[in-house]
Amino acid sequence: MTLRYRHYSPELDPDACISVDGNAPGRLNLSHWPGNRTPSRFKHDLSTGACLKLLQEKDRDVLRGFTTVTNNHWDTDGCCSAFALIQPGVALVQGHHLIAAALAGDFELFTTPEGVKIDLTLTALTQHPASSVHSDRFTDERARRQAQYDHGLALLPSLLANPDLHADWFAREYWTIQRDLRALREDLHHVERFDALDLSVVRADQPLHRTAVNTAAGTDRVLTLTSHPQGGVTAELRLTTLSWFELVAQPKRTRVDWSPLLSRLTEEFAAAGGHWQADDLADPTPRLAFVGDSGDLAPHPAGADRLQAAVARFFASHPLRPAGI
């Protein structure tokens, strides 16, 4: 059965639609987003994985009556999900690369060189000046996303065959990720992991790429303390999408209200030149950080040890696993 991609709009007939990745209306939903309606037999940690599980289903009647694949946003997992359903023959052969790319994109992790390069290319598709579907070329949101999906779906077979096809779009960022991963592996920066708290503390001498940090940390809660050239450290506590997406192969993570931590840091670690600020926990990747008036990270004069201790004490009251497990 031939399916086509149409970016979501209220005019689409939900009964004819397979909704992938997000939560757009559709008779069938294949997604790992919060509130997804994915049938239990297709659930997977990635929307792309759910689509591949459907393709492996022996009962082909599951696709009867569908004409359209839709989504309500653009990202790598969304593009790979749609591609799997539209080009199932290629997807079943190249599924490991599609999964690696989607995992790199949605969880900001270094999976495989091929997966990371595909993700960086699809991400740059909407941002690089040389891209014919750069977001700034459009004024209508649906037309923008439709053009980007059309281009991305047509590009993916070539990318799967040659992930370096648009290396000029991502070479510097890919090199930065590799450099920072190497530095973390070689202990040029320090990573301390508290598995029971699902917390990692990264102490660095310079800003590091988030993909490198997430890959080295391996936890949902990541505190990064970075030495500042003018003295002090920048402090940023992040939650990853591990606690936002609905996962089936990992333990369920609950985001605890961090407003008491924000209040404590505000009271005990007030400093000139900035203030403590926390994002909404409903955001996919919220942060709690010491920032200046512009919202950018600002150096804090407190030592890294004191800041780490304050954060660790807070999460000790909200562990992922009970003591001794």
Secondary structure, DSSP 8 states (H G I E B T S, - for coil): ---EE----TTS-GGGEEEESS----SEEE--STT----GGG--SSHHHHHHHHHT-S-GGGGTT--EEE-SS--HHHHHHHHHHHSHHHHHHSHHHHHHHHHHHHH-----HHHHHHHHHHHHTTT-TT-TT-GGG-SSHHHHHHHHHHHHHHHHHHHHH-TTTTHHHHHHHHHHHHHHHHHHHTTSSEEEEEGGGTEEEEEESS---HHHHHHHH-SSEEEEEEE-TTSSEEEEEEE-GGGTS--SSS--------HHHHHHHHHHS--TT-EEEE--TTSSS-EEEEE-TTSSB--B-S-HHHHHHHHHHHHHTS-SS-TT-
